[in-house]
Amino acid sequence: MQTLDASAWRCPLPLLKVKLWLKAAQGGQQLQLLIADAGSRQDIPAYLLRMGHSVTRVSEETNMLTLIITKAP
């Protein structure tokens, strides 16, 4: 599983990086994503679910959200 630490980036850069990963990934591949930006913390999970991908919240702290994204087949 790859890890993308996007905690230092502000919206929309984390979403753009996730979209690039989705374009290159095979169905069923997973990505661990770390995000801190408040906008990204709301927008990215909503976008992924809307697009049919699986999103699991691993941990949610005050300043950090860790997700496991599984690309849809």
C-alpha positions as CSV (number, residue, x, y, z in Angstrom):
1,M,0.0,0.0,0.0
2,Q,1.3,3.4,-0.9
3,T,1.1,6.4,1.5
4,L,0.5,10.0,0.4
5,D,1.3,12.5,3.1
6,A,-0.6,15.6,2.0
7,S,-0.7,17.1,5.5
8,A,1.5,20.1,4.4
9,W,-0.7,21.0,1.4
10,R,-3.8,23.1,1.2
11,C,-6.8,22.6,-0.9
12,P,-7.0,21.9,-3.8
13,L,-3.6,20.3,-4.1
14,P,-4.4,17.1,-2.0
15,L,-7.4,16.4,-4.2
16,L,-5.4,16.9,-7.3
17,K,-2.8,14.4,-6.1
18,V,-5.5,11.9,-5.2
19,K,-7.0,12.2,-8.7
20,L,-3.6,11.6,-10.2
21,W,-3.1,8.5,-8.0
22,L,-6.6,7.3,-9.0
23,K,-5.8,7.7,-12.7
24,A,-2.6,5.6,-12.4
25,A,-3.9,3.0,-9.9
26,Q,-5.5,-0.4,-10.7
27,G,-8.9,-1.3,-9.3
28,G,-8.6,-2.6,-5.8
29,Q,-5.3,-0.8,-5.1
30,Q,-5.2,1.1,-1.8
31,L,-3.7,4.4,-0.7
32,Q,-3.2,5.7,2.8
33,L,-3.8,9.4,2.7
34,L,-2.9,11.9,5.5
35,I,-4.6,15.3,5.3
36,A,-4.7,18.2,7.6
37,D,-6.4,21.0,5.6
38,A,-10.0,21.5,6.8
39,G,-11.4,21.9,3.3
40,S,-9.6,18.7,2.1
41,R,-10.8,16.8,5.1
42,Q,-14.4,17.4,4.0
43,D,-14.1,17.5,0.2
44,I,-11.9,14.5,-0.5
45,P,-14.0,11.8,1.3
46,A,-17.2,13.2,-0.2
47,Y,-15.6,13.2,-3.7
48,L,-14.3,9.7,-3.4
49,L,-17.6,8.3,-2.2
50,R,-19.5,10.1,-5.0
51,M,-17.1,8.5,-7.6
52,G,-17.8,5.0,-6.1
53,H,-14.4,4.4,-4.4
54,S,-14.2,3.0,-0.9
55,V,-13.0,5.3,2.0
56,T,-12.2,4.1,5.5
57,R,-11.4,6.6,8.2
58,V,-8.4,5.1,10.1
59,S,-7.9,8.0,12.6
60,E,-9.3,11.5,13.0
61,E,-7.4,13.8,15.3
62,T,-7.7,17.5,15.8
63,N,-5.3,18.4,13.0
64,M,-5.0,15.2,11.0
65,L,-7.2,12.8,9.2
66,T,-5.9,9.4,8.0
67,L,-7.9,7.6,5.3
68,I,-7.5,4.3,3.4
69,I,-8.8,4.7,-0.1
70,T,-9.6,1.7,-2.2
71,K,-10.0,2.3,-5.9
72,A,-13.2,1.0,-7.4
73,P,-12.8,-1.7,-10.0
